[in-house]
Amino acid sequence: MSDQQTTIGPSPQSFGALYEQLGASATYQQMMAEVFGEGYAAQLSIAAPADVRMLATRAGVKPGTLVADLCCGLGGPSLLIAKEFECTVVAVDWSRQAVQSCRQSAEAAGLGGALRCVAADVGHAPFADEAFDAVVSIDGFYFGVDLPALYADVYRMLKRGGSFAFYFDVPSQEVVDASPPDRRAHRESHRIDHQAALAAAGFTDAWSEDRTGAQQLLFERMAAAYSRHYTALEAEIGPDLADDLRGEVMQTLNLTASGLWPRFLFSARKPLHP
């Protein structure tokens, strides 16, 4: 989920409260099933199963590998990767509620042995050097993250030859300039040259693919789902949160359709030799 939401502040506690409310909403679960498909566990990020498969493929995930999913949220993508790629996933999020929900979903899906859930801030990841074969993330680095430092830490956590792949929405300068003062510097920090930052961290083969069109289609489906179910959703989670969520979807859809907030899939590899 991108960082346009302003009513709910970016903190483990605020996201935890959000996860609890949405996890208890049958209408929200129905909306997610309509947008992303039945059998795909809940999430906040905008990534369909096909997007998750592409992410895992770019990261070189294979059966038997150990994968870190940073900022996993409610865990839908983590479970899909663990199941379909027959690997072990360490799902990491700063919210205790998100980690609990992710663990419960894994157990319900019979994937408890393939998914380990860890509550931690990715800015201070508690993992050893060369711990993972691959690292992935979907919309996980928007809130107060020093991106060059994070990329260097991911490099440290990866085994030689391992890959890092993530989705990230890069705001245009027009969006930054139009942002409220408390968001302007934060959004400006997202406009770095991500491929250069990955290379500076030591990665090779830094690459990006524009996925804006695919995201726009998903937001159009999200907008239609909010239109169909808004009254029921409002009754379950309250008008303020329902309006915030619908407003964010519509705002992001408009900015994406206008080309002002493009989405990219980035990937890079840690070389086999120093």
N, C-alpha and C positions, 0 to 999 in steps of 0.2 A: 504494500500500500504506500502510495507516495505521501509526501509530507505536507500536503495542502491543508490537512485537517487542523483546525485551530482550537476548537472547543475542548478536545481531549489532548492534553499536553503529552509530549514525548518523554515518558518515563516508564520504568517497569510497573509501577503501581497503576498508572493511568491505562496502560495497555492491558494489564491484568484485569482491571475492572471491565474494560471493553470486551475482552475475551469471555469473561464470565457471563456478561449480558447476552452476547451473540450466541454463545454455546447453549444457553437456556432458551433460545428463541427457535421454535419449530418453523416459523415463517422464514427466518433467515436461512435455516438449513435447507428448506424447500427451494428458496431462491438460488442458493449455491448449486443445488442439484440440477436445477433447470439451466443454469449458465454453464456449468463445468461437466455435468454428467453424473448419473447415479454412481455410487460406490467410490466417489472421490471425496476424501475427508475434508472437513471445513478448512477455510483459509481466509486471510485478508488480502494477500497479494493477488494481483491480477495475472494469473498464469494458468492456462488450460493444461490438461494432461499432455497434449502434444508439445507444448512449450517446455514442460518439465523433462520430457524424454529428450528433446533437443539439448537442453542444458546438461543432462547427464552424459549424453553422447559427446558433447564438446569437452567435458571434463574427463573423458576416457574411462568412465565407470564400467566395470566388468564384473562378472560373477566372482565372488570371493574378495573383492576389494573393500577397503575401509574408507568410508566417505564421511566428511564433516559437512553438515548443512547448517550454515551460520544464519542466525536470526530466522529460525524455522517457523515461528508463529504457532498456529494450531496444528501444523504437522502434515497437512495433506500431501505436499510434494515429497516430504521425507518418506512417507509410507509408500508412495508410488515408486520411488527409486528403489527402496529396499525390496519391494515385492517383485517388480518387473525386471530389475537388473541383478537380482539374487546376490545382493551385497549386504554389508553391515553399515548402517548409517548412525552416526552420532549427531543427534538433533540438538542444536544449541539455541537458547533464547534467554533474554534477560528477564522475562516474565515467568514467575513461578507458576502462574495459572496456565500459561501456554504450555509449559513443559508437562504439567499434570494432564492437560487435555491430550497432548501428543502421546503420552504414555498410555492413557486409557484407550485411545483410538488404535494404537498398535496392538494392545492386548485383545481388543474386540475383533481385530482383523487376523488374529493368530500370528502376529509378527513381533511378539514381545522379545523373542530371541534375536531378532535382526535389527532392532532399534534401541539405542541407548539415548536417554534424554538427560541433558545437562543444563542447569540454570546458571548462566554466566554472561557477563558483558563481553562482547566480541572484541572490545577495545583492550581487554585484559584477559585474553583467552588462556585458560589453565591447562594447556596441552604441551606435551614434550616436543622437542625438535624432531622433525621427520616422522611424525605420528601417523600421517594419513596418505593414502594413495591419491585422493582427490578431495577438493574442497569446492562446494557450490553455495550459492545464495540467490534468493529471489527478493529483490526490493528490500534488502536488509540493512543498507549502509547510509540511510538518509539522516539519521538523528544524531548530530553531534559527533560524528566519527571523523577522525583524522585519516583520510583515505590513503595517502602515501604511507603512513605508519602502519595502517591495517594491511595493505598489500605486502609490505615487508614482513609482517608477522605471519601472514598466510604462507609466504615463501618459506619461512622458517619451519612451519608446521608440516609442509609437504615433503614427502620422500623424493629422492632424485628421480626425475622422469615423470613426476606427478603433475596434474593439471588443475587449474583454478578456472571456474566459469561462473558468471553471475549476470543477472539482469539488473539494469540501472537506467532510470529515466534522467536525462540530462537537460535541465531547463535552459531555454534560450535566454539571451541577454535581455530581451523584452520582458520576459517573466520576472527575471531578477529585478529589473528596474521598477516594475509595477508592484513588487512585493512590499508588505508592511515593513517598517524599520526593524522589527524584531526577527524577521525572517530573511532579510536581504543578504547579510553576510553569510548566513547558513546556506542559502541556495547558491550564492556565488561560489562557495567552496566545492559545489558539485560540478562546476564547469571546468575543472582541470582537464588536462590531456591525459585521459585514463590509460591509454596505451603507453605513453611516455612514462607515466608513474609506475606501471607494471614493469617496464623495462628497467627503470631505475632501481626497482626492488630486486632485480636479478633475473626476472623471467625472460624467456625467449618466446618467439612466435606469438607475440601479443597481437590480438586480432579482435575486430568488432563487426557485428552484423546489425543493421538497422531492422528492428522488429516493430516499428511504429504501426504499420498497417495491421498486423495481427492483434496488437493491443487495442487499436481502435474498434475492431470488430467485437472484441470481448466487452469493451465498455458500452458499445451499442446494445449488446445483449443484457448487460447489467442494468442499463437505463430502462430497458423494456421490462425487466423483472421488477424493478422498483415501481414502475408505473402500475403493473398488475397487482402487486402485493402491498402497496404502501400502507393502506388503511390497517391491514392486519399486522404489519410490522410495527406501526406506530402504537397499536394497542399493547404489543408485547414489550417493546423496549423504550417506549415513551417518545413524545413528539420531538424533543430536542435532539436526541441521538439519531432518530430516524431521519430528521431533516438534515443533520450534519452529514450523514452517510450518503443520502441521495444527492445533496448539494456537491459533495466531493466528486461523486461519480460524474455528474453533469459538467462540472467545471473541468475535470480532467479530460472528459470526452471532447469538449469544445477546444481545449488547448492542444490536444493531440491531433484532432482533425485539422486544426489551423497550422500544424507543423511547428508549434511553439514549445512543445515538450516531448521531443523524440525519445524513443525507447531503444536501448541497445542490449545485445547479448555480447558480453566481453569474455574472452578466454585467453589463457596464456599457459606456458609450460615451464616447469623448473628443469633446467638442463640435467642430463645424466651425469655430467662431470663438472666439477668446480671450474 
